[in-house]
Amino acid sequence: MNHRKTCCGRDFTLVVAGQIISLFGNAILRFALPLYLLLEQALFPFLSRCMQKIF
């Protein structure tokens, strides 16, 4: 058996990769959620005024 000595095992590499993906997802959420809420708040009064005029 030829075992290679490395400083980082497979499990450690998977944990680090998972943490990086998680941080990336958190950054996207922190950027997108305020934009979504801003759009919803800005569009709701406009849509309600349009619906009142229609009906």
mmCIF file of the N, C-alpha and C atoms, coordinates in Angstrom:
data_MODEL
# 
_entry.id   MODEL 
# 
loop_
_atom_site.group_PDB 
_atom_site.id 
_atom_site.type_symbol 
_atom_site.label_atom_id 
_atom_site.label_alt_id 
_atom_site.label_comp_id 
_atom_site.label_asym_id 
_atom_site.label_entity_id 
_atom_site.label_seq_id 
_atom_site.pdbx_PDB_ins_code 
_atom_site.Cartn_x 
_atom_site.Cartn_y 
_atom_site.Cartn_z 
_atom_site.occupancy 
_atom_site.B_iso_or_equiv 
_atom_site.pdbx_formal_charge 
_atom_site.auth_seq_id 
_atom_site.auth_comp_id 
_atom_site.auth_asym_id 
_atom_site.auth_atom_id 
_atom_site.pdbx_PDB_model_num 
ATOM 1   N N  . MET A 1 1  ? 0.827   -1.180 0.000   1.00 0.00 ? 1  MET A N  1 
ATOM 2   C CA . MET A 1 1  ? 0.000   0.000  0.000   1.00 0.00 ? 1  MET A CA 1 
ATOM 3   C C  . MET A 1 1  ? 0.871   1.244  0.000   1.00 0.00 ? 1  MET A C  1 
ATOM 4   N N  . ASN A 1 2  ? 0.512   2.110  -0.885  1.00 0.00 ? 2  ASN A N  1 
ATOM 5   C CA . ASN A 1 2  ? 1.269   3.347  -1.012  1.00 0.00 ? 2  ASN A CA 1 
ATOM 6   C C  . ASN A 1 2  ? 0.396   4.508  -0.541  1.00 0.00 ? 2  ASN A C  1 
ATOM 7   N N  . HIS A 1 3  ? 0.533   4.887  0.727   1.00 0.00 ? 3  HIS A N  1 
ATOM 8   C CA . HIS A 1 3  ? -0.245  6.000  1.276   1.00 0.00 ? 3  HIS A CA 1 
ATOM 9   C C  . HIS A 1 3  ? 0.576   7.280  1.173   1.00 0.00 ? 3  HIS A C  1 
ATOM 10  N N  . ARG A 1 4  ? -0.064  8.268  0.603   1.00 0.00 ? 4  ARG A N  1 
ATOM 11  C CA . ARG A 1 4  ? 0.590   9.555  0.435   1.00 0.00 ? 4  ARG A CA 1 
ATOM 12  C C  . ARG A 1 4  ? 0.323   10.418 1.659   1.00 0.00 ? 4  ARG A C  1 
ATOM 13  N N  . LYS A 1 5  ? 1.335   11.004 2.207   1.00 0.00 ? 5  LYS A N  1 
ATOM 14  C CA . LYS A 1 5  ? 1.174   11.899 3.342   1.00 0.00 ? 5  LYS A CA 1 
ATOM 15  C C  . LYS A 1 5  ? 0.866   13.291 2.821   1.00 0.00 ? 5  LYS A C  1 
ATOM 16  N N  . THR A 1 6  ? -0.245  13.834 3.269   1.00 0.00 ? 6  THR A N  1 
ATOM 17  C CA . THR A 1 6  ? -0.593  15.196 2.898   1.00 0.00 ? 6  THR A CA 1 
ATOM 18  C C  . THR A 1 6  ? -0.927  15.975 4.153   1.00 0.00 ? 6  THR A C  1 
ATOM 19  N N  . CYS A 1 7  ? -0.876  17.273 4.042   1.00 0.00 ? 7  CYS A N  1 
ATOM 20  C CA . CYS A 1 7  ? -1.193  18.098 5.204   1.00 0.00 ? 7  CYS A CA 1 
ATOM 21  C C  . CYS A 1 7  ? -2.701  18.166 5.422   1.00 0.00 ? 7  CYS A C  1 
ATOM 22  N N  . CYS A 1 8  ? -3.474  17.968 4.378   1.00 0.00 ? 8  CYS A N  1 
ATOM 23  C CA . CYS A 1 8  ? -4.926  18.055 4.488   1.00 0.00 ? 8  CYS A CA 1 
ATOM 24  C C  . CYS A 1 8  ? -5.537  16.774 3.958   1.00 0.00 ? 8  CYS A C  1 
ATOM 25  N N  . GLY A 1 9  ? -6.362  16.167 4.790   1.00 0.00 ? 9  GLY A N  1 
ATOM 26  C CA . GLY A 1 9  ? -7.036  14.956 4.357   1.00 0.00 ? 9  GLY A CA 1 
ATOM 27  C C  . GLY A 1 9  ? -8.252  15.275 3.503   1.00 0.00 ? 9  GLY A C  1 
ATOM 28  N N  . ARG A 1 10 ? -8.872  14.236 3.015   1.00 0.00 ? 10 ARG A N  1 
ATOM 29  C CA . ARG A 1 10 ? -10.057 14.400 2.153   1.00 0.00 ? 10 ARG A CA 1 
ATOM 30  C C  . ARG A 1 10 ? -11.204 15.042 2.929   1.00 0.00 ? 10 ARG A C  1 
ATOM 31  N N  . ASP A 1 11 ? -11.400 14.617 4.164   1.00 0.00 ? 11 ASP A N  1 
ATOM 32  C CA . ASP A 1 11 ? -12.484 15.178 4.973   1.00 0.00 ? 11 ASP A CA 1 
ATOM 33  C C  . ASP A 1 11 ? -12.277 16.674 5.211   1.00 0.00 ? 11 ASP A C  1 
ATOM 34  N N  . PHE A 1 12 ? -11.070 17.054 5.521   1.00 0.00 ? 12 PHE A N  1 
ATOM 35  C CA . PHE A 1 12 ? -10.772 18.463 5.757   1.00 0.00 ? 12 PHE A CA 1 
ATOM 36  C C  . PHE A 1 12 ? -11.029 19.283 4.490   1.00 0.00 ? 12 PHE A C  1 
ATOM 37  N N  . THR A 1 13 ? -10.646 18.764 3.350   1.00 0.00 ? 13 THR A N  1 
ATOM 38  C CA . THR A 1 13 ? -10.865 19.457 2.083   1.00 0.00 ? 13 THR A CA 1 
ATOM 39  C C  . THR A 1 13 ? -12.354 19.628 1.811   1.00 0.00 ? 13 THR A C  1 
ATOM 40  N N  . LEU A 1 14 ? -13.154 18.609 2.106   1.00 0.00 ? 14 LEU A N  1 
ATOM 41  C CA . LEU A 1 14 ? -14.597 18.710 1.912   1.00 0.00 ? 14 LEU A CA 1 
ATOM 42  C C  . LEU A 1 14 ? -15.221 19.736 2.848   1.00 0.00 ? 14 LEU A C  1 
ATOM 43  N N  . VAL A 1 15 ? -14.757 19.797 4.077   1.00 0.00 ? 15 VAL A N  1 
ATOM 44  C CA . VAL A 1 15 ? -15.276 20.786 5.028   1.00 0.00 ? 15 VAL A CA 1 
ATOM 45  C C  . VAL A 1 15 ? -14.932 22.195 4.566   1.00 0.00 ? 15 VAL A C  1 
ATOM 46  N N  . VAL A 1 16 ? -13.714 22.403 4.124   1.00 0.00 ? 16 VAL A N  1 
ATOM 47  C CA . VAL A 1 16 ? -13.309 23.732 3.653   1.00 0.00 ? 16 VAL A CA 1 
ATOM 48  C C  . VAL A 1 16 ? -14.106 24.129 2.410   1.00 0.00 ? 16 VAL A C  1 
ATOM 49  N N  . ALA A 1 17 ? -14.291 23.200 1.490   1.00 0.00 ? 17 ALA A N  1 
ATOM 50  C CA . ALA A 1 17 ? -15.083 23.490 0.292   1.00 0.00 ? 17 ALA A CA 1 
ATOM 51  C C  . ALA A 1 17 ? -16.523 23.823 0.671   1.00 0.00 ? 17 ALA A C  1 
ATOM 52  N N  . GLY A 1 18 ? -17.092 23.103 1.610   1.00 0.00 ? 18 GLY A N  1 
ATOM 53  C CA . GLY A 1 18 ? -18.445 23.381 2.069   1.00 0.00 ? 18 GLY A CA 1 
ATOM 54  C C  . GLY A 1 18 ? -18.563 24.745 2.716   1.00 0.00 ? 18 GLY A C  1 
ATOM 55  N N  . GLN A 1 19 ? -17.567 25.138 3.488   1.00 0.00 ? 19 GLN A N  1 
ATOM 56  C CA . GLN A 1 19 ? -17.569 26.453 4.120   1.00 0.00 ? 19 GLN A CA 1 
ATOM 57  C C  . GLN A 1 19 ? -17.480 27.567 3.084   1.00 0.00 ? 19 GLN A C  1 
ATOM 58  N N  . ILE A 1 20 ? -16.668 27.368 2.061   1.00 0.00 ? 20 ILE A N  1 
ATOM 59  C CA . ILE A 1 20 ? -16.536 28.369 1.001   1.00 0.00 ? 20 ILE A CA 1 
ATOM 60  C C  . ILE A 1 20 ? -17.859 28.531 0.258   1.00 0.00 ? 20 ILE A C  1 
ATOM 61  N N  . ILE A 1 21 ? -18.503 27.430 -0.059  1.00 0.00 ? 21 ILE A N  1 
ATOM 62  C CA . ILE A 1 21 ? -19.794 27.485 -0.745  1.00 0.00 ? 21 ILE A CA 1 
ATOM 63  C C  . ILE A 1 21 ? -20.830 28.165 0.137   1.00 0.00 ? 21 ILE A C  1 
ATOM 64  N N  . SER A 1 22 ? -20.811 27.863 1.420   1.00 0.00 ? 22 SER A N  1 
ATOM 65  C CA . SER A 1 22 ? -21.752 28.473 2.351   1.00 0.00 ? 22 SER A CA 1 
ATOM 66  C C  . SER A 1 22 ? -21.537 29.985 2.445   1.00 0.00 ? 22 SER A C  1 
ATOM 67  N N  . LEU A 1 23 ? -20.298 30.416 2.518   1.00 0.00 ? 23 LEU A N  1 
ATOM 68  C CA . LEU A 1 23 ? -19.999 31.852 2.572   1.00 0.00 ? 23 LEU A CA 1 
ATOM 69  C C  . LEU A 1 23 ? -20.443 32.557 1.297   1.00 0.00 ? 23 LEU A C  1 
ATOM 70  N N  . PHE A 1 24 ? -20.250 31.913 0.172   1.00 0.00 ? 24 PHE A N  1 
ATOM 71  C CA . PHE A 1 24 ? -20.674 32.482 -1.107  1.00 0.00 ? 24 PHE A CA 1 
ATOM 72  C C  . PHE A 1 24 ? -22.196 32.626 -1.150  1.00 0.00 ? 24 PHE A C  1 
ATOM 73  N N  . GLY A 1 25 ? -22.901 31.605 -0.686  1.00 0.00 ? 25 GLY A N  1 
ATOM 74  C CA . GLY A 1 25 ? -24.356 31.662 -0.644  1.00 0.00 ? 25 GLY A CA 1 
ATOM 75  C C  . GLY A 1 25 ? -24.856 32.749 0.290   1.00 0.00 ? 25 GLY A C  1 
ATOM 76  N N  . ASN A 1 26 ? -24.219 32.900 1.439   1.00 0.00 ? 26 ASN A N  1 
ATOM 77  C CA . ASN A 1 26 ? -24.600 33.962 2.374   1.00 0.00 ? 26 ASN A CA 1 
ATOM 78  C C  . ASN A 1 26 ? -24.393 35.338 1.763   1.00 0.00 ? 26 ASN A C  1 
ATOM 79  N N  . ALA A 1 27 ? -23.299 35.518 1.039   1.00 0.00 ? 27 ALA A N  1 
ATOM 80  C CA . ALA A 1 27 ? -23.033 36.814 0.407   1.00 0.00 ? 27 ALA A CA 1 
ATOM 81  C C  . ALA A 1 27 ? -24.083 37.130 -0.649  1.00 0.00 ? 27 ALA A C  1 
ATOM 82  N N  . ILE A 1 28 ? -24.476 36.148 -1.416  1.00 0.00 ? 28 ILE A N  1 
ATOM 83  C CA . ILE A 1 28 ? -25.509 36.364 -2.437  1.00 0.00 ? 28 ILE A CA 1 
ATOM 84  C C  . ILE A 1 28 ? -26.836 36.723 -1.763  1.00 0.00 ? 28 ILE A C  1 
ATOM 85  N N  . LEU A 1 29 ? -27.185 36.016 -0.699  1.00 0.00 ? 29 LEU A N  1 
ATOM 86  C CA . LEU A 1 29 ? -28.431 36.290 0.004   1.00 0.00 ? 29 LEU A CA 1 
ATOM 87  C C  . LEU A 1 29 ? -28.433 37.690 0.611   1.00 0.00 ? 29 LEU A C  1 
ATOM 88  N N  . ARG A 1 30 ? -27.320 38.101 1.201   1.00 0.00 ? 30 ARG A N  1 
ATOM 89  C CA . ARG A 1 30 ? -27.243 39.434 1.801   1.00 0.00 ? 30 ARG A CA 1 
ATOM 90  C C  . ARG A 1 30 ? -27.335 40.526 0.752   1.00 0.00 ? 30 ARG A C  1 
ATOM 91  N N  . PHE A 1 31 ? -26.988 40.228 -0.470  1.00 0.00 ? 31 PHE A N  1 
ATOM 92  C CA . PHE A 1 31 ? -27.107 41.199 -1.563  1.00 0.00 ? 31 PHE A CA 1 
ATOM 93  C C  . PHE A 1 31 ? -28.511 41.189 -2.166  1.00 0.00 ? 31 PHE A C  1 
ATOM 94  N N  . ALA A 1 32 ? -29.061 40.003 -2.377  1.00 0.00 ? 32 ALA A N  1 
ATOM 95  C CA . ALA A 1 32 ? -30.321 39.875 -3.115  1.00 0.00 ? 32 ALA A CA 1 
ATOM 96  C C  . ALA A 1 32 ? -31.550 40.166 -2.268  1.00 0.00 ? 32 ALA A C  1 
ATOM 97  N N  . LEU A 1 33 ? -31.550 39.812 -1.003  1.00 0.00 ? 33 LEU A N  1 
ATOM 98  C CA . LEU A 1 33 ? -32.738 39.983 -0.175  1.00 0.00 ? 33 LEU A CA 1 
ATOM 99  C C  . LEU A 1 33 ? -33.151 41.445 -0.029  1.00 0.00 ? 33 LEU A C  1 
ATOM 100 N N  . PRO A 1 34 ? -32.247 42.379 0.257   1.00 0.00 ? 34 PRO A N  1 
ATOM 101 C CA . PRO A 1 34 ? -32.675 43.782 0.316   1.00 0.00 ? 34 PRO A CA 1 
ATOM 102 C C  . PRO A 1 34 ? -33.214 44.293 -1.019  1.00 0.00 ? 34 PRO A C  1 
ATOM 103 N N  . LEU A 1 35 ? -32.637 43.845 -2.122  1.00 0.00 ? 35 LEU A N  1 
ATOM 104 C CA . LEU A 1 35 ? -33.147 44.263 -3.428  1.00 0.00 ? 35 LEU A CA 1 
ATOM 105 C C  . LEU A 1 35 ? -34.550 43.727 -3.657  1.00 0.00 ? 35 LEU A C  1 
ATOM 106 N N  . TYR A 1 36 ? -34.777 42.500 -3.282  1.00 0.00 ? 36 TYR A N  1 
ATOM 107 C CA . TYR A 1 36 ? -36.103 41.903 -3.429  1.00 0.00 ? 36 TYR A CA 1 
ATOM 108 C C  . TYR A 1 36 ? -37.131 42.658 -2.583  1.00 0.00 ? 36 TYR A C  1 
ATOM 109 N N  . LEU A 1 37 ? -36.781 42.950 -1.340  1.00 0.00 ? 37 LEU A N  1 
ATOM 110 C CA . LEU A 1 37 ? -37.706 43.672 -0.467  1.00 0.00 ? 37 LEU A CA 1 
ATOM 111 C C  . LEU A 1 37 ? -37.967 45.080 -0.981  1.00 0.00 ? 37 LEU A C  1 
ATOM 112 N N  . LEU A 1 38 ? -36.957 45.720 -1.494  1.00 0.00 ? 38 LEU A N  1 
ATOM 113 C CA . LEU A 1 38 ? -37.138 47.056 -2.059  1.00 0.00 ? 38 LEU A CA 1 
ATOM 114 C C  . LEU A 1 38 ? -38.082 47.011 -3.246  1.00 0.00 ? 38 LEU A C  1 
ATOM 115 N N  . LEU A 1 39 ? -37.911 46.034 -4.111  1.00 0.00 ? 39 LEU A N  1 
ATOM 116 C CA . LEU A 1 39 ? -38.807 45.890 -5.261  1.00 0.00 ? 39 LEU A CA 1 
ATOM 117 C C  . LEU A 1 39 ? -40.236 45.612 -4.823  1.00 0.00 ? 39 LEU A C  1 
ATOM 118 N N  . GLU A 1 40 ? -40.395 44.741 -3.839  1.00 0.00 ? 40 GLU A N  1 
ATOM 119 C CA . GLU A 1 40 ? -41.740 44.411 -3.367  1.00 0.00 ? 40 GLU A CA 1 
ATOM 120 C C  . GLU A 1 40 ? -42.417 45.627 -2.750  1.00 0.00 ? 40 GLU A C  1 
ATOM 121 N N  . GLN A 1 41 ? -41.686 46.406 -1.977  1.00 0.00 ? 41 GLN A N  1 
ATOM 122 C CA . GLN A 1 41 ? -42.268 47.582 -1.334  1.00 0.00 ? 41 GLN A CA 1 
ATOM 123 C C  . GLN A 1 41 ? -42.568 48.669 -2.348  1.00 0.00 ? 41 GLN A C  1 
ATOM 124 N N  . ALA A 1 42 ? -41.753 48.775 -3.360  1.00 0.00 ? 42 ALA A N  1 
ATOM 125 C CA . ALA A 1 42 ? -41.958 49.814 -4.368  1.00 0.00 ? 42 ALA A CA 1 
ATOM 126 C C  . ALA A 1 42 ? -43.084 49.430 -5.330  1.00 0.00 ? 42 ALA A C  1 
ATOM 127 N N  . LEU A 1 43 ? -43.219 48.162 -5.631  1.00 0.00 ? 43 LEU A N  1 
ATOM 128 C CA . LEU A 1 43 ? -44.225 47.733 -6.591  1.00 0.00 ? 43 LEU A CA 1 
ATOM 129 C C  . LEU A 1 43 ? -45.611 47.558 -5.984  1.00 0.00 ? 43 LEU A C  1 
ATOM 130 N N  . PHE A 1 44 ? -45.682 47.268 -4.698  1.00 0.00 ? 44 PHE A N  1 
ATOM 131 C CA . PHE A 1 44 ? -46.989 47.001 -4.102  1.00 0.00 ? 44 PHE A CA 1 
ATOM 132 C C  . PHE A 1 44 ? -47.928 48.208 -4.187  1.00 0.00 ? 44 PHE A C  1 
ATOM 133 N N  . PRO A 1 45 ? -47.510 49.424 -3.805  1.00 0.00 ? 45 PRO A N  1 
ATOM 134 C CA . PRO A 1 45 ? -48.433 50.565 -3.936  1.00 0.00 ? 45 PRO A CA 1 
ATOM 135 C C  . PRO A 1 45 ? -48.816 50.832 -5.390  1.00 0.00 ? 45 PRO A C  1 
ATOM 136 N N  . PHE A 1 46 ? -47.872 50.668 -6.284  1.00 0.00 ? 46 PHE A N  1 
ATOM 137 C CA . PHE A 1 46 ? -48.162 50.886 -7.710  1.00 0.00 ? 46 PHE A CA 1 
ATOM 138 C C  . PHE A 1 46 ? -49.207 49.892 -8.212  1.00 0.00 ? 46 PHE A C  1 
ATOM 139 N N  . LEU A 1 47 ? -49.021 48.633 -7.876  1.00 0.00 ? 47 LEU A N  1 
ATOM 140 C CA . LEU A 1 47 ? -49.972 47.607 -8.315  1.00 0.00 ? 47 LEU A CA 1 
ATOM 141 C C  . LEU A 1 47 ? -51.340 47.802 -7.670  1.00 0.00 ? 47 LEU A C  1 
ATOM 142 N N  . SER A 1 48 ? -51.370 48.193 -6.412  1.00 0.00 ? 48 SER A N  1 
ATOM 143 C CA . SER A 1 48 ? -52.665 48.374 -5.760  1.00 0.00 ? 48 SER A CA 1 
ATOM 144 C C  . SER A 1 48 ? -53.412 49.557 -6.373  1.00 0.00 ? 48 SER A C  1 
ATOM 145 N N  . ARG A 1 49 ? -52.702 50.635 -6.741  1.00 0.00 ? 49 ARG A N  1 
ATOM 146 C CA . ARG A 1 49 ? -53.351 51.770 -7.409  1.00 0.00 ? 49 ARG A CA 1 
ATOM 147 C C  . ARG A 1 49 ? -53.884 51.357 -8.773  1.00 0.00 ? 49 ARG A C  1 
ATOM 148 N N  . CYS A 1 50 ? -53.116 50.552 -9.497  1.00 0.00 ? 50 CYS A N  1 
ATOM 149 C CA . CYS A 1 50 ? -53.576 50.075 -10.803 1.00 0.00 ? 50 CYS A CA 1 
ATOM 150 C C  . CYS A 1 50 ? -54.826 49.207 -10.680 1.00 0.00 ? 50 CYS A C  1 
ATOM 151 N N  . MET A 1 51 ? -54.832 48.337 -9.663  1.00 0.00 ? 51 MET A N  1 
ATOM 152 C CA . MET A 1 51 ? -55.993 47.467 -9.468  1.00 0.00 ? 51 MET A CA 1 
ATOM 153 C C  . MET A 1 51 ? -57.228 48.274 -9.078  1.00 0.00 ? 51 MET A C  1 
ATOM 154 N N  . GLN A 1 52 ? -57.056 49.350 -8.314  1.00 0.00 ? 52 GLN A N  1 
ATOM 155 C CA . GLN A 1 52 ? -58.186 50.178 -7.935  1.00 0.00 ? 52 GLN A CA 1 
ATOM 156 C C  . GLN A 1 52 ? -58.766 50.892 -9.155  1.00 0.00 ? 52 GLN A C  1 
ATOM 157 N N  . LYS A 1 53 ? -57.926 51.313 -10.059 1.00 0.00 ? 53 LYS A N  1 
ATOM 158 C CA . LYS A 1 53 ? -58.401 51.984 -11.252 1.00 0.00 ? 53 LYS A CA 1 
ATOM 159 C C  . LYS A 1 53 ? -59.121 51.023 -12.194 1.00 0.00 ? 53 LYS A C  1 
ATOM 160 N N  . ILE A 1 54 ? -58.654 49.786 -12.234 1.00 0.00 ? 54 ILE A N  1 
ATOM 161 C CA . ILE A 1 54 ? -59.244 48.795 -13.125 1.00 0.00 ? 54 ILE A CA 1 
ATOM 162 C C  . ILE A 1 54 ? -60.610 48.363 -12.599 1.00 0.00 ? 54 ILE A C  1 
ATOM 163 N N  . PHE A 1 55 ? -60.669 48.074 -11.299 1.00 0.00 ? 55 PHE A N  1 
ATOM 164 C CA . PHE A 1 55 ? -61.921 47.542 -10.738 1.00 0.00 ? 55 PHE A CA 1 
ATOM 165 C C  . PHE A 1 55 ? -62.639 48.649 -10.048 1.00 0.00 ? 55 PHE A C  1 
# 
